[in-house]
Amino acid sequence: MKNTYSVGQVNRYIKNMFTQDYLLQKIYVKGEVSNCKYHTSGHIYFSLKDETGTLNCVMFAGHRRGLAFAMKNGDKVIVGGSVDVYERDGRYQMYAKEITLEGAGTLYERYLALKQELEDMGMFAQEYKQPIPRFIRRLGVVTAPTGAAVQDIRNISYRRNPYLQIILYPALVQGAGAAESIVKGIQMLDKTDVDVIIVGRGGGSIEDLWAFNEEIVARAIFECSTPIISAVGHETDFTIADFAADLRAPTPSAAAELAVDDYRSVIEAVSIYRQRLYRAMSGKTDLYRSRLEHFQTKFAYLSPENRLREQRQRLADLENAVQNGMNRKLQDERHRLSVYLERFAGLSPLKKLNQGYSYVADKYKKTLTSVEQVQNGDTIYISVTDGTIEADVTGTVKEERIYGEERKL
């Protein structure tokens, strides 16, 4: 009987053939880029074509560092990687690990070699990276004095902090002497009182950016005591200066945003903190004021002075009560006295005298109440209202008074 195989078995067999082929595991293919698509996942899907055919390719996000430029349709490139079979679809494709522009292959090899050498020396180690200060007053910039890069840095920096001072070192960033000019700019700004240095330029080909791949530039960045932000080219451009710097920015504009904190956000944050602090202080003040008032009330209640004041008040109340009692007592006694006076007035001899009665006394001033107390010839004294009458007794008549009746004897 004839052997029958499943589709999966056939695809695995073909894949195994590709895997065992040493040539296909590390191969470089040149061609023109077409159907280039940057996926949201970070993967790049494209095709290589020439006059004889087309080869499907993919570069996974984990290998994006092997692409030092923004690849687009029509670029002439050299792709390094492996050719393998995708079992599910039963088709083969090239898995790219590095992509260089055709004609720049030698430079790219030099780039990789120097990068590996400096990395082995520890110049890219994270422990040597200096932190970028959050608030800066002076910003140093090493770049070309003309072009979009310096304008972007200025515009964004002044928009974020209008009080910032920018010191520009006009360096050559391309061509002969560019690396030396960049090194001199870094060294000079490092001696000034700048807080951060931005080193960079706009985008370009690997040849245009090559000054930032020179070893002397990497060493100048590594040895600089001032924190350095590298901002070379576009987001997809990677240079050795990026790895040596304390922080890499994808573009010069992004470098300005990383170096300069937003002044308005700081003011707003300070305002918010001030309000929070004021509310917290007000709350604490109100709390302690309430406690103080409570203690003042309690102290006033327990204070000896308050006790003395209360006792003085009680004494004053008692004094008023005694005074009022005495006044009432005196008033009552005065009333009683008035009654007695009225009674005494009714019994007063003077009043009797005023009513026509008189008072009779002998020569010894003894009151005469009986005719038997005098004899004829005795001198008697008769007191009336306005004086005393002196008279001699010439005779007496004795009368008997019984229950208001009079009888002569």
C-alpha positions as CSV (number, residue, x, y, z in Angstrom):
1,M,0.0,0.0,0.0
2,K,1.1,3.5,-0.7
3,N,2.1,5.6,2.4
4,T,-0.4,8.5,3.2
5,Y,0.7,11.5,5.2
6,S,-1.2,14.4,6.8
7,V,-0.7,18.0,5.8
8,G,1.0,18.7,9.2
9,Q,3.4,15.8,8.7
10,V,4.4,17.1,5.4
11,N,4.9,20.7,6.7
12,R,6.9,19.4,9.6
13,Y,9.1,17.3,7.3
14,I,9.8,20.3,5.1
15,K,10.5,22.5,8.1
16,N,13.0,19.9,9.4
17,M,14.7,20.1,6.0
18,F,15.0,23.9,6.3
19,T,16.2,23.6,9.9
20,Q,19.0,21.1,9.0
21,D,20.2,23.3,6.1
22,Y,23.1,25.4,7.7
23,L,23.0,27.9,4.8
24,L,19.4,28.8,5.5
25,Q,20.0,29.3,9.3
26,K,22.3,32.3,8.8
27,I,21.9,34.0,5.4
28,Y,22.0,37.5,4.0
29,V,19.6,38.4,1.2
30,K,19.6,41.7,-0.7
31,G,16.6,43.1,-2.5
32,E,14.1,45.9,-2.7
33,V,11.5,46.4,0.1
34,S,7.8,46.2,-0.8
35,N,4.6,45.8,1.1
36,C,6.3,47.1,4.3
37,K,3.9,47.3,7.3
38,Y,4.7,48.3,10.9
39,H,2.3,46.3,13.0
40,T,0.9,47.7,16.3
41,S,2.5,44.7,18.1
42,G,6.0,46.0,17.1
43,H,6.6,43.4,14.4
44,I,7.5,44.5,10.8
45,Y,6.1,42.6,7.8
46,F,7.6,43.2,4.4
47,S,8.8,41.5,1.2
48,L,12.1,41.5,-0.6
49,K,11.9,41.5,-4.4
50,D,14.2,41.7,-7.4
51,E,13.7,41.1,-11.1
52,T,13.5,37.3,-10.6
53,G,11.1,36.9,-7.6
54,T,9.7,37.8,-4.1
55,L,10.6,36.6,-0.6
56,N,8.2,37.2,2.3
57,C,10.0,38.5,5.4
58,V,9.2,39.3,9.1
59,M,11.2,41.1,11.8
60,F,9.8,40.5,15.2
61,A,9.7,43.3,17.8
62,G,12.5,41.6,19.9
63,H,14.9,42.1,16.9
64,R,14.0,45.8,16.2
65,R,17.4,46.9,17.5
66,G,18.9,45.3,14.4
67,L,17.1,48.0,12.3
68,A,19.0,51.3,12.6
69,F,16.8,53.3,10.2
70,A,13.1,53.8,9.2
71,M,12.6,51.2,6.5
72,K,10.1,52.0,3.7
73,N,9.0,50.6,0.4
74,G,11.6,51.0,-2.3
75,D,14.6,50.8,0.0
76,K,17.5,48.7,-1.3
77,V,18.5,46.6,1.8
78,I,20.5,43.6,2.9
79,V,18.6,41.4,5.3
80,G,20.4,39.0,7.7
81,G,18.5,36.2,9.4
82,S,17.2,32.7,8.7
83,V,14.7,31.1,6.3
84,D,12.2,28.7,7.8
85,V,8.8,27.2,7.3
86,Y,5.6,28.5,9.0
87,E,3.9,25.2,9.6
88,R,0.4,26.5,10.0
89,D,0.3,28.0,6.5
90,G,2.7,25.7,4.9
91,R,4.8,28.5,3.5
92,Y,8.4,29.6,4.1
93,Q,9.6,33.1,4.9
94,M,12.7,34.9,6.1
95,Y,13.0,35.8,9.8
96,A,15.1,39.0,9.8
97,K,17.4,39.8,12.7
98,E,19.3,42.7,11.2
99,I,18.6,45.0,8.2
100,T,21.0,47.5,6.6
101,L,20.8,49.7,3.6
102,E,22.6,48.3,0.6
103,G,26.0,50.1,0.3
104,A,26.1,50.7,4.1
105,G,26.9,47.2,5.0
106,T,30.6,47.9,5.8
107,L,29.6,50.8,8.1
108,Y,27.0,48.7,9.8
109,E,29.6,46.0,10.5
110,R,31.9,48.6,12.0
111,Y,29.0,49.9,14.1
112,L,28.2,46.4,15.4
113,A,31.9,45.6,16.1
114,L,32.5,48.9,18.0
115,K,29.2,48.5,19.9
116,Q,30.1,45.1,21.1
117,E,33.6,46.2,22.1
118,L,32.4,49.1,24.1
119,E,29.7,47.0,25.7
120,D,32.2,44.4,26.8
121,M,34.2,47.3,28.4
122,G,31.1,48.2,30.5
123,M,30.6,51.6,29.0
124,F,26.9,50.9,28.5
125,A,26.3,49.4,32.0
126,Q,23.3,50.7,33.8
127,E,25.2,51.3,37.1
128,Y,27.2,54.1,35.4
129,K,24.1,56.0,34.3
130,Q,23.5,59.3,36.0
131,P,19.9,60.3,36.9
132,I,18.5,63.3,35.1
133,P,17.5,66.0,37.6
134,R,13.9,67.0,37.5
135,F,14.3,70.7,37.9
136,I,17.0,72.5,35.9
137,R,18.0,76.1,35.4
138,R,20.6,75.8,32.7
139,L,20.5,73.4,29.7
140,G,23.5,72.7,27.5
141,V,22.9,71.7,23.9
142,V,25.5,70.2,21.5
143,T,24.1,70.3,17.9
144,A,24.2,72.2,14.7
145,P,23.3,75.9,15.1
146,T,20.8,75.6,12.2
147,G,18.2,73.1,11.4
148,A,15.0,71.7,12.9
149,A,16.7,69.9,15.9
150,V,17.9,73.0,17.7
151,Q,14.6,74.9,16.9
152,D,12.6,72.1,18.3
153,I,14.7,72.0,21.5
154,R,14.4,75.7,22.0
155,N,10.7,75.9,21.3
156,I,9.7,73.0,23.5
157,S,12.1,74.0,26.3
158,Y,10.9,77.6,26.5
159,R,7.3,76.5,26.3
160,R,7.8,74.2,29.2
161,N,9.9,76.7,31.2
162,P,10.2,80.3,30.0
163,Y,12.8,81.0,32.7
164,L,15.3,78.4,31.5
165,Q,18.7,79.4,30.2
166,I,19.9,77.4,27.1
167,I,23.6,77.4,26.2
168,L,24.2,76.2,22.7
169,Y,27.5,74.8,21.5
170,P,27.4,75.0,17.6
171,A,29.0,71.7,16.6
172,L,29.5,70.0,13.3
173,V,27.2,66.9,13.3
174,Q,28.1,65.5,9.9
175,G,31.2,65.1,7.7
176,A,34.9,65.5,8.4
177,G,35.7,66.7,11.9
178,A,32.2,66.2,13.2
179,A,33.2,63.8,15.9
180,E,35.9,66.0,17.2
181,S,33.5,69.0,17.2
182,I,31.0,67.1,19.2
183,V,33.6,65.9,21.8
184,K,34.8,69.5,22.2
185,G,31.3,70.7,22.8
186,I,30.6,68.1,25.4
187,Q,33.9,68.9,27.3
188,M,33.3,72.6,27.2
189,L,29.7,72.5,28.5
190,D,30.8,70.0,31.2
191,K,33.0,72.7,32.6
192,T,30.2,75.2,32.8
193,D,27.4,75.2,35.3
194,V,24.8,73.4,33.2
195,D,22.5,70.9,34.8
196,V,21.9,68.6,31.7
197,I,23.4,68.3,28.2
198,I,21.5,67.3,25.1
199,V,23.7,65.8,22.3
200,G,22.0,65.1,19.0
201,R,20.8,66.1,15.6
202,G,18.0,65.3,13.2
203,G,17.5,62.1,11.2
204,G,19.5,60.9,8.3
205,S,21.2,57.8,6.8
206,I,23.8,55.8,8.6
207,E,26.5,57.8,6.9
208,D,24.9,61.1,8.1
209,L,24.7,59.9,11.7
210,W,28.1,58.2,11.7
211,A,29.8,60.9,13.8
212,F,27.7,59.7,16.8
213,N,29.0,56.2,16.2
214,E,32.7,57.2,16.8
215,E,34.5,55.8,19.8
216,I,35.8,59.3,20.9
217,V,32.2,60.6,21.1
218,A,31.1,57.6,23.2
219,R,34.1,58.0,25.5
220,A,33.4,61.8,25.9
221,I,29.8,61.0,26.8
222,F,30.9,58.3,29.3
223,E,33.5,60.5,31.0
224,C,31.2,63.6,31.2
225,S,30.3,64.4,34.8
226,T,27.1,66.2,33.7
227,P,24.1,64.0,32.8
228,I,23.7,63.6,29.0
229,I,20.6,62.9,27.0
230,S,21.3,61.5,23.5
231,A,18.8,62.6,20.8
232,V,20.1,61.4,17.5
233,G,17.9,61.0,14.4
234,H,14.4,59.5,14.5
235,E,12.8,56.9,16.9
236,T,14.1,54.0,14.8
237,D,17.7,55.4,14.6
238,F,20.1,53.9,17.1
239,T,23.7,55.1,17.5
240,I,26.5,54.2,19.9
241,A,26.0,57.6,21.5
242,D,22.5,56.5,22.5
243,F,23.9,53.5,24.4
244,A,26.7,55.5,26.1
245,A,24.4,58.4,27.2
246,D,22.7,58.5,30.6
247,L,19.3,58.6,28.8
248,R,18.2,58.1,25.2
249,A,15.5,60.2,23.6
250,P,13.8,59.1,20.4
251,T,13.9,62.6,18.9
252,P,15.4,66.1,19.9
253,S,11.8,67.2,20.8
254,A,11.5,64.3,23.1
255,A,14.9,65.1,24.6
256,A,13.7,68.6,25.5
257,E,10.6,67.2,27.2
258,L,12.7,64.7,29.2
259,A,15.2,67.4,30.2
260,V,12.9,70.3,31.0
261,D,10.1,69.9,33.5
262,D,6.8,71.7,32.7
263,Y,6.9,74.9,34.7
264,R,3.1,75.3,34.6
265,S,2.5,71.8,36.0
266,V,5.0,72.6,38.8
267,I,3.1,75.8,39.6
268,E,-0.2,73.9,39.6
269,A,1.3,71.2,41.8
270,V,2.6,73.8,44.2
271,S,-0.8,75.5,44.2
272,I,-2.5,72.2,45.0
273,Y,0.0,71.4,47.7
274,R,-0.5,75.0,49.2
275,Q,-4.2,74.5,49.3
276,R,-3.9,71.1,50.9
277,L,-1.4,72.5,53.4
278,Y,-3.7,75.5,54.1
279,R,-6.7,73.2,54.6
280,A,-4.6,70.9,56.9
281,M,-3.3,73.8,58.9
282,S,-6.8,75.4,59.2
283,G,-8.1,72.0,60.3
284,K,-5.4,71.7,62.9
285,T,-5.8,75.3,64.0
286,D,-9.5,74.9,64.5
287,L,-9.0,71.7,66.4
288,Y,-6.4,73.2,68.7
289,R,-8.5,76.4,69.1
290,S,-11.5,74.2,70.1
291,R,-9.3,72.4,72.6
292,L,-7.9,75.6,74.0
293,E,-11.4,77.0,74.4
294,H,-12.4,73.8,76.2
295,F,-9.4,74.1,78.5
296,Q,-10.0,77.8,79.1
297,T,-13.6,77.1,80.1
298,K,-12.5,74.2,82.3
299,F,-9.7,76.3,83.9
300,A,-12.1,79.2,84.4
301,Y,-14.5,76.8,86.2
302,L,-11.7,75.4,88.4
303,S,-9.8,78.6,88.8
304,P,-9.3,79.9,92.5
305,E,-10.0,83.3,91.2
306,N,-13.3,82.2,89.9
307,R,-14.0,80.5,93.2
308,L,-13.1,83.7,95.1
309,R,-15.3,85.7,92.7
310,E,-18.2,83.3,93.4
311,Q,-17.6,83.6,97.1
312,R,-17.5,87.4,96.8
313,Q,-20.7,87.3,94.9
314,R,-22.3,85.1,97.6
315,L,-21.0,87.4,100.3
316,A,-22.4,90.4,98.4
317,D,-25.8,88.5,98.0
318,L,-25.8,87.7,101.8
319,E,-24.8,91.3,102.6
320,N,-27.7,92.5,100.4
321,A,-30.0,90.0,102.1
322,V,-28.9,91.2,105.5
323,Q,-29.3,94.8,104.5
324,N,-32.7,94.2,103.1
325,G,-33.7,92.3,106.2
326,M,-32.4,95.1,108.4
327,N,-34.2,97.6,106.3
328,R,-37.4,95.6,106.6
329,K,-36.9,95.2,110.3
330,L,-36.3,98.9,110.8
331,Q,-39.3,99.7,108.7
332,D,-41.4,97.4,110.8
333,E,-40.0,98.9,114.0
334,R,-40.5,102.4,112.7
335,H,-44.1,101.4,112.0
336,R,-44.5,100.0,115.5
337,L,-42.9,103.1,116.9
338,S,-45.3,105.3,114.9
339,V,-48.2,103.3,116.4
340,Y,-46.7,103.7,119.9
341,L,-46.1,107.4,119.3
342,E,-49.7,107.8,118.3
343,R,-50.8,106.0,121.4
344,F,-48.4,108.1,123.6
345,A,-49.6,111.2,121.9
346,G,-53.1,110.4,123.0
347,L,-51.8,110.0,126.6
348,S,-49.5,113.0,126.5
349,P,-50.1,115.7,129.2
350,L,-49.3,118.4,126.8
351,K,-52.1,117.2,124.5
352,K,-54.3,117.2,127.5
353,L,-53.2,120.7,128.3
354,N,-54.0,121.7,124.8
355,Q,-57.4,120.3,125.2
356,G,-58.1,122.6,128.2
357,Y,-56.8,120.6,131.0
358,S,-54.1,121.8,133.4
359,Y,-51.5,120.4,135.7
360,V,-51.5,121.5,139.4
361,A,-48.5,121.1,141.7
362,D,-47.7,122.4,145.2
363,K,-44.8,124.5,146.2
364,Y,-42.7,121.4,146.3
365,K,-43.6,120.7,142.7
366,K,-45.6,117.6,143.7
367,T,-48.6,116.8,141.8
368,L,-51.9,117.7,143.5
369,T,-54.5,115.1,143.1
370,S,-56.6,115.8,146.1
371,V,-58.0,118.8,148.0
372,E,-56.7,117.3,151.1
373,Q,-53.1,118.0,150.0
374,V,-53.5,121.8,150.4
375,Q,-54.7,124.2,153.0
376,N,-56.0,127.7,152.8
377,G,-53.1,130.1,152.2
378,D,-50.9,127.5,150.4
379,T,-49.3,128.5,147.2
380,I,-50.0,126.2,144.2
381,Y,-48.8,126.2,140.7
382,I,-51.1,125.6,137.7
383,S,-49.4,124.5,134.4
384,V,-51.3,125.4,131.3
385,T,-50.4,125.3,127.6
386,D,-48.4,128.5,127.4
387,G,-47.1,128.7,130.9
388,T,-47.6,128.4,134.7
389,I,-50.0,130.2,136.9
390,E,-49.0,130.9,140.6
391,A,-52.0,131.1,142.9
392,D,-52.9,131.0,146.6
393,V,-55.5,128.6,148.0
394,T,-58.4,130.5,149.5
395,G,-60.7,127.5,150.0
396,T,-61.4,123.9,149.0
397,V,-64.5,121.9,148.1
398,K,-64.3,118.2,148.3
399,E,-66.4,116.2,145.9
400,E,-67.0,112.4,145.6
401,R,-66.8,110.9,142.2
402,I,-68.6,107.6,141.7
403,Y,-68.8,106.1,138.2
404,G,-68.7,109.4,136.6
405,E,-71.2,111.1,139.0
406,E,-70.2,114.0,141.2
407,R,-71.5,114.6,144.7
408,K,-70.5,117.4,147.0
409,L,-69.8,116.5,150.6
